[in-house]
């Protein structure tokens, strides 16, 4: 793990894996999560000449909090990490809560970002044609209900829920995620992936719930950028068996992100798409980036 200092006094932690001369593939983690490497993703990225780069968003793990941050702010943080690596051009993938942040990079860093992919990522709150909460599992309905009440209500809620994730072991993930996992996703909670997911939850919350809180608040307020600039190619990947980020989010993004290519799979879930589909997603990203 490496840290980069920023002009505003914050630090960000980041990690890289794969070929040192590979084009950086910046992977934006989910919510809550942190910069923890899943080796199969490293290998699949390397197959297409990419070097995996992950950073913990502000407030997660060892990265300084940035209260009031917007989704758009991710672009500046990614640029700082890339500058620290001496890297110019990159591609990016955002899974789940990372999806909007990958879109921010595509829209706000068009001279550097070659292509972006969104895997089961949120759409904006309060837009015409998307019922943000419809189809979510019980836990997300409660969480985003608290987020819409405001910071105080969300902080109280996450402080109650946080300990189950801060100490999670792989065998406990099914119970911790509850109604958020469909049948196909529950089947993914085994072996190496379950170990990775539990480690990522523990790392994310070792400094508290600030990163999780600020992610949620950023999702339900203005993102800070528009979706109409199609200079960077974007692929939208979404499964119909997703109870964390329902199918309607992917469908809305596919219709409203300028020039987006849609890969909508009714039979896939939130986890299954990322576990079993990552290599194909990266192969497609390489195609988009030319």
N, C-alpha and C positions, 0 to 999 in steps of 0.2 A: 504494500500500500504506500502511495506517495501523496504528498500534499502540495498544493499550489497556493501561494498567497495572492490576494486580490487587492486592488487599490483602495477599496473601502475598508480594509482591515480584516475581512473574512478569510477563512481558508476553506478549500475544498479538498476532500480526499478522492483519489482516483486510483484505478488499477488497470494495467494493460496485460494482454496475453496473446500469444500467437506470433507470427513472423514479424521481426523488428522492422522489415522494409515493406510491410503490407500497408495498404491504404487503410486508415483508421475507420472502423465501423463503430460509431458511438451508439451504445445500447442504453436506452433510458429505461430504468427499472420501474417496477410497479409500485403500488401504494398499499401498505407500507413496505419498503424494501431498502436495499442499499447496494453498494458496489461489491457484490460477491460473485465470483466467477463460477459458471456452470460449464464444466470441461467439454461436454458434447457440443455446446455452442461455439466454443473456441475452435474445435476441430472442424466444425462445419463452416465456420467463417473462413478459416485458413484455406480450405479447399478452393475457395473462390478468390484467394489473394488478399483477404482482409485480416487486419489486426484488431482484435476486440478491445475496445476502450469503454470502461464504465466509471462513472463518478457518482458519489452519493449526493443527492440534491440537498440544499441547505436544510439544516436541522436534523438530518439523518446521520446516524453513526458519528464519524469524526468531522463532518462538515459543519461549519458555523451556521447557526440559524439566520434566517433573513425574514423576519416577520413582515407580513404584508406583500410578500413577493407575488408576482403574477406569473402565468405560464410563459409569457414572453421573455421574462428575465432569464430563462434557461439558455437562451441563445448566447448571451454574454458570458455565462459561466462555461458553456461548452467551448466558446472561442478561447477563453483563458486556459482551459485544459489543453486544447490543441496547440496553442502557442507555447505552453510549457514543454510539449512533446516535439516542438519544431515542425509541426505538421501543418499543411495547407489544406488541400482538398480532402473531403471525407464523405462518408455516407452515414445514414443514421436509421435506427430502428427504435420504435417505442412500443413497449408491451404494456397493456392495461393503463395504469396511471401515467406511464411513460409516453403514451401515444400523443397527447396534446403537446408534450415537450418536444417530441420529434417533429411535429408539424411546425412548432415555433422555429426550430432550426432551419427547416426547409424554406419558410417564408422570410426569415430575418437574416439568414446567412446565405443568400443565393449565389454569391460569388465563390463560396467554399463548399457548399453542400451539393453533392452530385446527384443524390436521390434519397428518398425517405420511404420507409414502410411503417405502417401503423398496424399493430397486432392487437385486436380486441381493445381498442382505445376509446375513451370517452368522446362524445360530442359535446358541444357547448350547452350550458344551461340556459333555459329561457328563450330558445329560438323557435321560430315557427316550424312546425312539422316534426318536432322531436319532443316526446314526453319523456323527460330525462329519467324519471324514476320507474316508469312502467316496465314490468318484467324483472325487476331486481329481486334478489333474495332478501329475506327479512332483515338480515344484519345490515345490508347496504341501505335499505329503506330507513332504518333507524339512524344510521350514520349520517346520511345526507339530509335527513330530516333535521338532525341536530345542526349540521353545517348551515342549513338555511335559516335556522334560528339565530345564528351568530357565533362568534368566537367563544364566548363564555359557555354556551350550551354544548358546543362541540368539544371543548377542552374537558368538560365534566364527563361527557360520554366516552371519549378516548382514554381518559385516565381510568375509567372502569373497565374498558375492554383491553387495554394495553398489556396488562400482565400475562394474559393467556398467550399472546404472541411474543412477548419479550423473553419468555422462558420455553417456547414451543420446542418440542422434539418431534421428529418425523412421524412417530406413531400417533401423535396427538392432533395432527393437522385436520383430519376429517372432522373431529369434534369442534375444533377451533373455528373452522370455516362454515360449519353448519349448513344452513339453507343456501349458501352461496355456491355450492358445488352440485352440479347435475350428475347424473349417473356416469356419463363418459368422463367427466372431470374427476370424480371420486376414484375412478380406476387408475388415474395418473399418480395418485398420492402414495407411491411405493418407491423403494430403491433409491437410486442416486438422485432422482429429481426431488423426491420428498426430503432427502437430507439437505439438498441445496436450498429448497424453499424455507425449511425451518431455520437454517443458518442465516438466511437473508432476513427473515423476520427478527431474529435475535439481534443481529448486527444493527438493523435499522433503529431499534428502540433502546439501544444500550445507553443513549444519552437523553431519553425521554420521548415524548410524543410530538415535539415541535414540528418535525418534518412532515409527519402524517397530518397533523392539523393544518399546516400551511398548504399542503397539497390540496386537501379537500376544499378549503376556502378559495383557493385559486381556481378550482374547477367550476365552482358555482358563481363566480364573478367574471367580469370581462377578462378575456384572455390576453388582450393587449395587442392583437394583430388580426388581420383579416385572412380569409381563406380563398380570396379571389385571384391571387397572383400565381399563375401556373408556370413560372420559370423553372422550378425544380420538379421533376417527375415524382409522383407519390403513388404508392400502392396501399389500398385499404384491405385488410384481412380481418374477417369476422366470422364467428360461428353462431349457428342458430340455437345451440344448447348452452348458451352462456348466461349464467345467473348473476354474474358480477357486473359485466357491462353488456346489456342485452343487445340482441341482433339489430334492433332499430337504430342504435348508435352508429354501427358500421354502415348501414344502409343510408342514413342521413349524411354521413361524411362522404360516402361515395358519390352522392348526388350534389354535394355543395363544395367540396374541395376541388378547385379548378384543375381540370385535366387528370383527375385521379383515375387509376385503374382499380376496378373492384374485383375482389376475390371473396365472395360471400358463400359460405359453406354451411347449409342448414344442419348438417350432421355433426359439426365440430363444436367443442366447448371452449371455455376460456383457457384452460390449462392444456387441453389436448392439442390445440392449434399451435401453441408455443413449443410443446415438447416434440410432437411428431411432425410438425410442419416447418420447423425452423430452417432446415437445409434448403427446402424449396423456396422459402421466403427470401433467403440470402441469395440464392441463385437468381431469382427474379430481380432482386435489388442490383446485382451486378449487371444484369441486362439493361435495367433502366439507366444505370450510371454510365453505360457505354464502356 
